[in-house]
Amino acid sequence: DGGITQSPKYLFRKEGQNVTLSCEQNLNHDAMYWYRQDPGQGLRLIYYSQIVNDFQKGDIAEGYSVSREKKESFPLTVTSAQKNPTAFYLCASAPNKGGLMNTEAFFGQGTRLTVV
Amino acid sequence: KQEVTQIPAALSVPEGENLVLNCSFTDSAIYNLQWFRQDPGKGLTSLLLIQSSQREQTSGRLNASLDKSSGRSTLYIAASQPGDSATYLCAVRRITNAGKSTFGDGTTLTVKP
């Protein structure tokens, strides 16, 4: 079945460590996105990529890094520079018409990251 | 800057009631507005997508309307069921911000049997 897979579902990070969250899609979508969600709040955009080998900062990119070496994959690294990384992270993908997402977006099931 | 507000933040209704969730946005220059459902600890499931040129979309018991000039959208749920209990999020995609989406904080709906 086509869809977006995020792994792991739960992740624990020690202070000072970098961790990488995985996002894979087999929908043949050009555009992929990473969002952060804090309790009781909506989604905030971290990074997005409209095409392979290209990505752009979102609204809260500090302390995060991404890569887009393959169309299917858009991993997110939470670095030690991110001061408050505990949150729910969601990956999304969408068709990319004319460089802009004007069609339906699909989301993964999320990764809950906790700093211990 | 686009701001998206959802009112109320939480809503509790008895089973069978019809209800309306509200979403307002400050910048009317949008490509589309999308309504999502989120169950606790889960990702987002798309419910309805309304293009900027459309006034409403319907899917089963759900009807979403869009009034771009006033910056408002409503999600109407008919004959609510306990299975409708979830958080409902709206998101608008701006024309003037490289097509990025802005999300509201959501409305948490509880439908009591």
Contacts between the chains, C-beta under 8 A, distances in Angstrom:
chain1	res1	chain2	res2	distance
A	4	B	43	8.0
A	6	B	43	7.6
A	35	B	103	7.8
A	40	B	9	7.9
A	40	B	105	6.7
A	40	B	106	8.0
A	41	B	105	5.3
A	41	B	106	8.0
A	42	B	4	7.2
A	42	B	89	6.1
A	42	B	91	7.9
A	42	B	103	3.5
A	42	B	104	5.3
A	42	B	105	4.6
A	42	B	106	6.0
A	43	B	44	7.9
A	43	B	89	7.4
A	43	B	91	7.5
A	43	B	101	7.9
A	43	B	103	4.3
A	44	B	103	7.7
A	45	B	100	5.9
A	45	B	101	7.1
A	48	B	100	6.9
A	56	B	98	7.3
A	58	B	100	6.9
A	88	B	41	7.7
A	90	B	43	5.8
A	90	B	44	6.8
A	92	B	44	7.6
A	99	B	99	7.4
A	100	B	31	6.6
A	100	B	93	7.8
A	100	B	98	7.5
A	100	B	99	3.6
A	101	B	31	7.7
A	101	B	93	6.1
A	101	B	99	5.2
A	101	B	101	7.3
A	102	B	31	4.3
A	102	B	32	5.8
A	102	B	51	7.3
A	102	B	93	6.7
A	102	B	99	7.1
A	103	B	49	7.4
A	104	B	34	7.0
A	104	B	46	5.4
A	104	B	49	5.0
A	105	B	34	6.8
A	105	B	46	6.7
A	105	B	91	8.0
A	105	B	101	7.4
A	106	B	46	6.9
A	107	B	36	7.6
A	107	B	43	4.1
A	107	B	44	4.1
A	107	B	45	7.4
A	107	B	46	7.8
A	108	B	43	5.2
A	109	B	42	5.8
A	109	B	43	4.4
A	110	B	41	7.3
A	110	B	42	6.6
A	110	B	43	4.9
A	112	B	41	7.1
